Amino acid sequence: MRGAVAALLSREEDIEVVAEADGNGEVLARAVSCRPDVVVIDVDSEEGEELAARSELRARLPECRMLLLMASTTPERLRRILGLHAAGVISMNAPADRLVHGVRKLVRGQRFIDPEFALVALDAGENPLTPRDVEILRLAADGTPTREIAERLSLSVATVRNHLSAITRKTGGRNRIDAIRIARESGWV
């Protein structure tokens, strides 16, 4: 993937690919050495999201902008990724000209969000679940019985049942199973 992105960008007269790198340590070292305007990071790779989340790249190269590549996303993951102070996010499945356009926008100091991902965020709406709701729903989705959820979270069984009822109402589900499905499809759990 890295080679394909580099080859694509190298074809452009106004874009110079100054380095390619494997792994977080190498990316940081090459970025500090080459001082690029934009670093393209595959956040679906084993270390990519970790690198994007670490503030070391931003601290050492505040003028360098991150364009994050990902195969697909949920609204919650998109919010989290954008919270990493990335200047841009693009789908790996985007047409080649969209990647080039995104790099150019970042060089000009603008942000770039792939329209495919923008639609994901717009269609999903806000997560109505509280952090405790999400914690309870994740356990329920794993098949954990209500009594065990209560024990694990130091809650009463009645409190867990109340949360599950509220979660079902908040998601618009017909029952707990439907609420789990809706929450998963919306990227809330």
N, C-alpha and C positions, 0 to 999 in steps of 0.2 A: 504494500500500500504506500509506504513512505516513498519508494522509488517512483511510483506512478505519479504521486502528487508533485514531487520534485521535477520530474520530466515535463509535466503539464505546465507548471509555473515557469520553467526555464525557457519555454517556447515564446513567452511574452517579452517584447522588447523593453518594456518599462519595469520588469520584475527581474531581480537577480537572486537566485538561490545561492546563499553563501555557505550553507552547511546542511548536512543530514546527520541525524544522531539516533542511536539506540539507547534506551534506558534513561532514567531521570538524571543520573550523574553526568552522563555524556551530553544530554540536552543542555543542562545548566552550564557546563564547562564551555561548550561550543557557543552558546548564546553570549556568555560573558566575553569570550574571545572575539567573536565576530560582530557583536552588537547589532543584531538585526532590528528592523522596524517591526516585523511581525514574526511570531513563532506559531507554527501550525502544530497542534498537539492532538493526537488520537486519544480521546478520553475513554474509548472502549478498550484500549489496550490495558494490559495488566497494571502498568504504572502511570498511565496517562492522566487519569482523574486525580491521582495522588499528587502528581507534579503540578497540575493546574491549581489544586487546592493549597499547595504550599506557598507561602508568601515569599520564599527566598528569591524566586525569579523576579517578582515584582519589586522586592527590596533592592536587589542588585542592579536591575535594569528597569527603572520605572517608566522609561520612554518606550519600552518594548511592549507591543500589544499581543494578546493571545487570541488566536482563532482556533476554537475547539471543534474537532470533527467527531461525530458520533453516528452510529448506524440508525438508531431509532431512539425515541424518548417517550417519557410520560410527562404530563404537566408538572408533577412534583419534581422529577429529576431535572427537567428544564429549569425550574425555579432554582433548584440547588446549584446547577451548573452556572446559571447566570449570576448567582450569588458569589461565585469564585472570582469575580471581577474580570471575567473574560470580556473582551471587546466584541467578540463575535462567536457565533455558533452556527455550524453548517452540517447538513446531512452528508454522510459518505456517499449516498446515492444521488446527490445533487448533480445536475449537469456540470460539465467542466467549466463552462463560462461563468456559472454562478460562483464557483470557488474563486476564480480569478477576480470577479467583481467584488467578492467579500474581502479578499486581500487588499485590493485597491482602496476600498472604503476605509479599512483599518489604517492604512498608510496615511490617508487624509485626515485621520483623527476621528472618524465616525464609527458608529457601532454597526454591526451587521448580524441580523438574525434570519436564518434561512426561512423563507415564507412557509415551507412545510411545517417547521417547528412553531412558527407564530400561530398557524392555524390550530395546532395541537393545544397550545396554551389558551387560545380564545374559545375553542369549543368546550374545554373542560370546566371552566369556571373555578371558583375558589373551593378549597377543601373545607367542608363544613365540620370536619372531625377535629376534636381536641387531641393533643398528644396522648392523653390517657385513653381516649376512644381508639386511637390507632394501635396503641399497645395491646388493648383488650381484643380488638378485632384481629390482629396478627395471631395472637394465641388461639383465638376461636377458629381462624382459618386453618391453623395447623391441626385442628381436631382436638384441642385441649378442652376437657370438660369444664363446665362452669365452676365447679367446686375447686378444681386444681388452679384455674385462673385466679380465683379469689385467694387461694393460699399463696401462690407465687407473688401476687401483687399486694399482699397484706390488706385485702379488702374483704368485706362480707360478701356472701353469695348474693344477697339481695342487691347490693351495690353493683355487682357485676351484671346481674340481670337488668337493672335499671339502665346501665350503660349500653348493654346490647339492645334494649328497646329504643333508647335514644339514637343509637347508631342506625338502626333500621329506619327510624323516622327521618333522620337527617339525610340519609342516602336515597330515600324514596323507595326502599326495598319492601318487598312483601313479607319477607322473613329474614332470618339471620343469613341463610345461604345466599339469598338474593342480594343482601347488603354487602356480603363479602365479594360477590361477583362485581357489583357496581363499583365498589371501592377499588378493586384490582384494576378494572378497566379504566377507571379514572386516574389511576396512578397514585392513589392516596395511601395504599399499603403495599 
